[in-house]
């Protein structure tokens, strides 16, 4: 008898990617083999995002594409994650082929729900309950290294949820309030992963710098977590995302400066450069306070790389507000910035109380303008790497290899000795400690290794190098 198979597709943030790893481990333990296509899977899981409408539309389109599968070819379709939490029963009512709707804080029960759907053909809905954090903690703490983003890099969740309730954001409603994991569980999980060959760990939290855990009269912050992890034997790199600019404690910056394995990379969303818009967003800082934090970070850490986030076209955003955002972006000089058009999310304060009054063509134009500005900054700043030697953790073969610069010797070159011919290597891709993407030609034996390369050329998004 053939074993059942499972296909998992992930939309959205790193937190969703980690959730999918945990789901994959659950299903593998229950006997499901992973496959690369939903067409042949006996279980299809879409792990969804609800931050923007486009992300939800993408899921509905994928569900519609599965309608062509024959009715006599039964399979279980599960929608999990933030969109599942937001829409709930509506997904079951509107889409007859959906069998399971499961919120992000209930994924520890997904394997059971799948088996019940297969054996009893019973449709299920299971949404978030604040009381399940203990069971979720068991799922995180018991994970193995067999289902990580790569054989040498992994995510570890240090906290869940968000308390900020920015007026545009749906995350607190679908992920719940902030809950920090026990520091001993984080260290144990990291040690197991490193023992299995993981060389880089990224600590995850919706507001990761807000980590705060108390036990036996002692309080622990993110700086304490970094201190506890940084010298685990075999752990070469330690990162954390995503940080909230408000209440960012300088102890984190000093840990970045003092601990060699903590990468000098900070993802710090700004969202707008207009104080008026920031107040409407309920970000609780001004543009000048944000830039002061960046300056403090660069003063303490040194050669710091920063990435940012922006929303353009927020309700009532004027041309002047947008120009202030451009000014902040010029001053911040990000490595890269994630730029999105405002998308009203149901039941948020902005959706209920602020008119979505910026026309779509204006949103598109501002989005393009800000992207072009950021690309120009990235291209200019990346030129400083040309001629430098950088350290790269090699991730894989480059998915879009550029022209191999190591051209083969001509057949009529007069060299008959095969040993004298240049070695042909594929193009590899990796990242620096500052999260710059680097491509270079090298042997596949370097995948998973940290190697020095010399940068020969730079674009806005990529450094080109040679061994």
JOVEN-V647835 format. One record per pair of residues at least 6 apart in sequence whose C-alpha atoms are under 7 Angstrom apart, sorted by the first residue. I is the first residue (numbers start at 0). J is the second residue. D is the distance in Angstrom with one decimal. If there is no record, write none. Layout:
BEGIN
I,J,D + I,J,D
END
This chain:
BEGIN
2,31,6.6 + 2,32,6.9 + 3,31,5.0 + 3,32,6.3 + 3,41,5.9 + 4,31,4.8 + 4,32,4.5 + 4,33,5.7 + 4,34,6.4 + 4,40,5.1 + 4,41,5.2 + 4,42,6.2 + 5,31,5.9 + 5,32,5.9 + 5,33,5.0 + 5,34,6.0 + 5,40,5.3 + 5,41,6.0 + 5,42,4.6 + 5,43,5.9 + 6,33,6.0 + 6,34,5.4 + 6,35,6.2 + 6,36,6.2 + 6,37,5.6 + 6,40,5.8 + 6,42,6.2 + 6,43,4.9 + 6,44,6.1 + 7,43,6.1 + 7,44,4.7 + 7,45,6.0 + 8,44,6.4 + 8,45,5.1 + 8,46,6.1 + 9,15,6.6 + 9,16,6.2 + 9,19,6.7 + 9,45,6.2 + 9,46,4.8 + 9,47,6.5 + 10,46,6.1 + 10,47,5.2 + 10,48,5.7 + 11,47,6.7 + 11,48,5.0 + 14,203,6.7 + 15,46,6.8 + 17,154,6.3 + 19,46,6.9 + 20,146,5.3 + 20,147,6.1 + 21,142,6.7 + 22,106,6.9 + 23,146,6.8 + 24,146,6.2 + 25,110,6.2 + 26,110,5.8 + 29,110,7.0 + 34,40,6.6 + 37,43,5.9 + 41,74,4.6 + 41,75,6.2 + 42,74,5.6 + 42,75,4.7 + 42,76,6.0 + 43,75,6.2 + 43,76,4.9 + 43,77,6.2 + 44,76,6.1 + 44,77,4.8 + 44,78,6.0 + 45,77,6.3 + 45,78,5.1 + 45,79,6.2 + 46,78,6.3 + 46,79,4.9 + 46,80,5.2 + 47,79,6.1 + 47,80,4.9 + 47,81,5.8 + 47,82,5.5 + 48,54,5.9 + 48,55,6.7 + 48,80,6.6 + 48,81,5.3 + 48,82,5.5 + 49,55,6.0 + 49,81,5.4 + 49,82,4.8 + 50,168,6.9 + 50,169,6.3 + 51,342,5.6 + 51,344,6.9 + 52,342,6.3 + 55,82,6.6 + 75,98,6.0 + 75,113,6.8 + 75,116,6.8 + 75,117,6.8 + 76,96,6.8 + 76,97,5.1 + 76,98,5.3 + 76,99,6.5 + 77,97,6.2 + 77,98,5.9 + 77,99,4.4 + 77,100,6.0 + 78,99,6.1 + 78,100,5.0 + 78,101,6.4 + 79,100,5.8 + 79,101,4.6 + 79,102,5.6 + 79,103,6.4 + 80,101,6.6 + 80,102,5.0 + 80,103,4.4 + 81,102,6.3 + 81,103,6.2 + 81,173,5.5 + 83,100,5.6 + 83,101,5.9 + 83,102,5.6 + 84,101,6.8 + 84,102,4.5 + 84,126,5.8 + 84,127,7.0 + 84,173,5.7 + 85,173,6.2 + 87,100,6.5 + 91,97,5.9 + 98,116,6.9 + 98,122,4.6 + 98,123,6.4 + 99,122,5.8 + 99,123,4.9 + 99,124,5.8 + 100,123,6.4 + 100,124,4.7 + 100,125,6.3 + 101,124,5.9 + 101,125,4.9 + 101,126,5.7 + 102,125,6.3 + 102,126,4.6 + 102,127,5.4 + 103,127,6.9 + 103,174,6.8 + 104,127,5.3 + 104,135,6.7 + 105,125,6.7 + 105,126,6.6 + 105,127,6.0 + 107,135,6.2 + 107,138,6.2 + 112,123,7.0 + 115,121,6.5 + 116,122,6.2 + 140,184,6.2 + 140,188,6.1 + 144,192,5.4 + 144,195,6.3 + 147,153,5.4 + 150,196,7.0 + 150,197,6.4 + 151,196,5.8 + 151,197,3.9 + 151,198,5.1 + 151,199,6.4 + 151,447,6.0 + 152,197,5.3 + 152,198,5.9 + 152,199,4.7 + 152,200,5.8 + 153,197,6.7 + 153,199,6.4 + 153,200,5.0 + 153,201,6.4 + 154,200,5.6 + 154,201,4.8 + 154,202,5.9 + 154,203,6.7 + 155,200,6.9 + 155,201,6.2 + 155,202,5.0 + 155,203,6.0 + 156,202,5.8 + 156,203,4.7 + 156,204,6.3 + 157,179,6.1 + 157,180,5.5 + 157,185,6.7 + 157,202,6.2 + 157,203,5.8 + 157,204,6.1 + 158,177,6.8 + 158,178,5.4 + 158,179,4.2 + 158,180,5.5 + 158,204,5.1 + 158,207,6.9 + 158,210,6.5 + 159,177,5.4 + 159,178,5.2 + 159,179,6.5 + 159,204,6.0 + 159,205,6.7 + 160,171,6.0 + 160,174,5.0 + 160,175,4.8 + 160,176,4.6 + 160,177,4.3 + 160,178,6.4 + 160,205,6.2 + 161,170,6.9 + 161,171,5.2 + 161,175,6.5 + 161,176,5.0 + 161,177,4.7 + 161,205,6.1 + 161,206,6.4 + 162,171,6.5 + 162,176,5.4 + 162,177,5.8 + 164,171,6.2 + 165,280,5.6 + 165,281,5.1 + 165,282,6.1 + 166,280,5.0 + 166,281,6.0 + 166,347,6.0 + 166,348,4.9 + 166,349,5.1 + 167,280,6.5 + 167,343,6.8 + 167,344,6.7 + 167,347,6.0 + 167,348,6.7 + 167,349,5.3 + 168,347,6.5 + 169,344,6.4 + 169,347,6.3 + 179,210,5.8 + 179,211,6.0 + 179,212,5.8 + 180,212,6.9 + 181,212,6.4 + 182,224,6.7 + 186,228,6.4 + 193,233,6.2 + 193,234,6.2 + 197,234,7.0 + 198,233,6.2 + 198,234,4.7 + 198,235,5.3 + 198,236,6.4 + 199,234,6.2 + 199,235,6.0 + 199,236,4.6 + 199,237,5.8 + 200,236,6.4 + 200,237,5.1 + 200,238,6.3 + 201,237,5.9 + 201,238,4.5 + 201,239,5.1 + 202,238,6.1 + 202,239,4.4 + 202,240,6.4 + 203,239,6.0 + 203,240,5.4 + 203,241,6.9 + 204,240,6.4 + 204,241,6.2 + 205,241,5.9 + 206,241,5.7 + 206,242,5.1 + 206,243,5.5 + 207,240,6.1 + 207,241,5.6 + 207,242,5.4 + 208,221,6.0 + 208,242,5.3 + 208,243,6.8 + 208,247,6.5 + 210,220,5.5 + 210,221,5.4 + 211,218,6.8 + 211,219,5.7 + 211,220,5.0 + 212,218,5.6 + 212,219,5.1 + 212,220,6.8 + 213,219,6.1 + 221,251,6.6 + 222,250,6.0 + 222,251,4.8 + 222,254,5.9 + 225,254,7.0 + 229,237,6.9 + 229,258,6.7 + 229,260,5.7 + 229,261,6.8 + 235,260,5.7 + 236,260,4.9 + 236,261,5.9 + 236,262,6.3 + 237,260,5.8 + 237,261,4.7 + 237,262,5.9 + 238,261,6.1 + 238,262,5.7 + 240,266,6.1 + 241,266,5.6 + 241,267,6.7 + 242,266,6.2 + 242,267,5.4 + 243,267,6.3 + 243,268,6.9 + 244,267,6.4 + 244,289,6.6 + 245,283,6.7 + 245,284,6.3 + 252,296,6.1 + 252,299,6.4 + 252,300,6.3 + 253,299,6.5 + 253,300,6.9 + 255,261,5.5 + 255,262,6.9 + 255,263,6.4 + 255,300,6.2 + 256,299,6.5 + 256,300,4.6 + 262,432,5.1 + 262,433,6.3 + 263,300,6.9 + 263,302,6.9 + 263,303,4.9 + 263,304,6.1 + 263,432,6.5 + 263,433,5.6 + 264,303,5.9 + 264,304,4.8 + 264,305,5.8 + 264,433,5.1 + 264,434,6.8 + 265,304,6.3 + 265,305,4.8 + 265,306,6.4 + 266,305,5.8 + 266,306,4.7 + 266,307,5.9 + 267,305,7.0 + 267,306,6.2 + 267,307,5.3 + 268,307,4.5 + 268,308,4.3 + 268,309,6.8 + 269,307,6.2 + 269,308,5.7 + 269,309,6.1 + 270,308,5.5 + 270,309,3.7 + 270,310,5.2 + 271,277,6.2 + 271,309,5.9 + 271,310,6.6 + 271,324,5.3 + 272,286,5.4 + 272,323,5.0 + 272,324,3.7 + 272,327,5.3 + 273,286,6.6 + 273,320,5.2 + 273,323,5.5 + 273,324,6.1 + 274,285,5.3 + 274,286,6.0 + 276,316,6.8 + 277,285,6.9 + 290,331,6.8 + 297,303,5.7 + 304,334,6.2 + 304,433,5.4 + 305,333,5.2 + 305,334,5.8 + 306,333,5.2 + 306,334,5.6 + 306,335,5.1 + 306,336,5.4 + 307,333,6.5 + 307,335,6.7 + 307,336,4.5 + 307,337,6.2 + 308,336,5.4 + 308,337,4.7 + 308,338,5.8 + 309,337,6.3 + 309,338,4.8 + 309,339,6.3 + 310,338,6.0 + 310,339,5.0 + 310,340,5.6 + 310,341,5.7 + 311,339,6.2 + 311,340,5.0 + 311,341,5.8 + 311,362,6.2 + 311,365,6.4 + 311,366,6.2 + 312,340,6.0 + 312,341,5.4 + 312,357,5.6 + 312,362,5.0 + 313,341,5.4 + 314,353,6.1 + 314,354,5.8 + 314,355,5.0 + 314,356,5.7 + 314,357,6.3 + 315,356,6.3 + 315,357,6.7 + 316,357,7.0 + 325,369,6.7 + 332,376,6.5 + 334,377,5.7 + 335,373,6.7 + 335,377,6.6 + 336,373,6.9 + 338,366,6.6 + 338,370,6.9 + 339,366,6.7 + 340,362,5.9 + 340,366,6.4 + 343,350,5.4 + 344,350,6.1 + 374,459,5.5 + 377,459,4.8 + 378,458,5.4 + 378,459,3.9 + 381,457,5.9 + 381,458,6.9 + 381,459,6.8 + 382,457,5.8 + 384,454,6.2 + 385,454,4.9 + 385,455,5.3 + 385,456,5.7 + 385,457,6.7 + 386,453,6.2 + 386,454,5.4 + 386,455,5.9 + 387,453,5.6 + 387,454,5.7 + 388,451,6.2 + 388,452,5.4 + 388,453,4.2 + 388,454,6.3 + 389,431,6.8 + 389,451,5.5 + 389,452,5.6 + 389,453,6.3 + 390,431,5.7 + 390,449,6.5 + 390,450,5.6 + 390,451,4.5 + 390,452,6.5 + 391,429,5.7 + 391,430,5.1 + 391,431,4.7 + 391,449,5.4 + 391,450,5.4 + 391,451,6.1 + 392,429,5.3 + 392,430,5.5 + 392,431,6.6 + 392,447,6.6 + 392,448,5.7 + 392,449,4.3 + 392,450,6.6 + 393,427,6.9 + 393,428,5.9 + 393,429,4.1 + 393,430,6.8 + 393,445,6.4 + 393,446,4.9 + 393,447,5.4 + 393,448,5.7 + 393,449,6.2 + 394,428,5.8 + 394,429,4.9 + 394,446,5.7 + 394,447,5.9 + 395,427,5.8 + 395,428,5.7 + 395,446,5.6 + 396,426,6.0 + 396,427,4.4 + 396,428,5.9 + 397,426,5.6 + 397,427,4.9 + 397,428,4.9 + 400,426,5.8 + 405,423,6.6 + 407,421,6.2 + 408,420,6.1 + 408,421,6.6 + 424,440,5.5 + 424,441,5.0 + 424,442,5.5 + 425,440,5.4 + 425,441,6.1 + 425,442,6.8 + 426,438,6.5 + 426,439,5.3 + 426,440,4.2 + 426,441,6.3 + 427,438,5.5 + 427,439,5.5 + 427,440,5.8 + 427,441,6.4 + 428,437,5.7 + 428,438,4.5 + 428,439,6.7 + 429,436,5.9 + 429,437,5.3 + 429,438,6.5 + 430,436,4.7 + 430,437,5.7 + 436,461,5.2 + 436,462,6.1 + 437,461,5.8 + 437,462,4.6 + 437,463,5.8 + 437,464,6.8 + 438,462,6.4 + 438,463,5.2 + 438,464,6.2 + 439,463,6.0 + 439,464,5.0 + 439,465,5.3 + 440,465,6.4 + 451,466,6.9 + 452,464,6.0 + 452,465,5.5 + 452,466,4.6 + 453,464,5.2 + 453,465,5.4 + 453,466,6.3 + 454,462,6.4 + 454,463,5.6 + 454,464,4.0 + 454,465,6.6 + 455,463,5.8 + 455,464,5.1 + 456,462,6.2 + 456,463,5.1 + 456,464,6.8 + 457,463,5.9
END
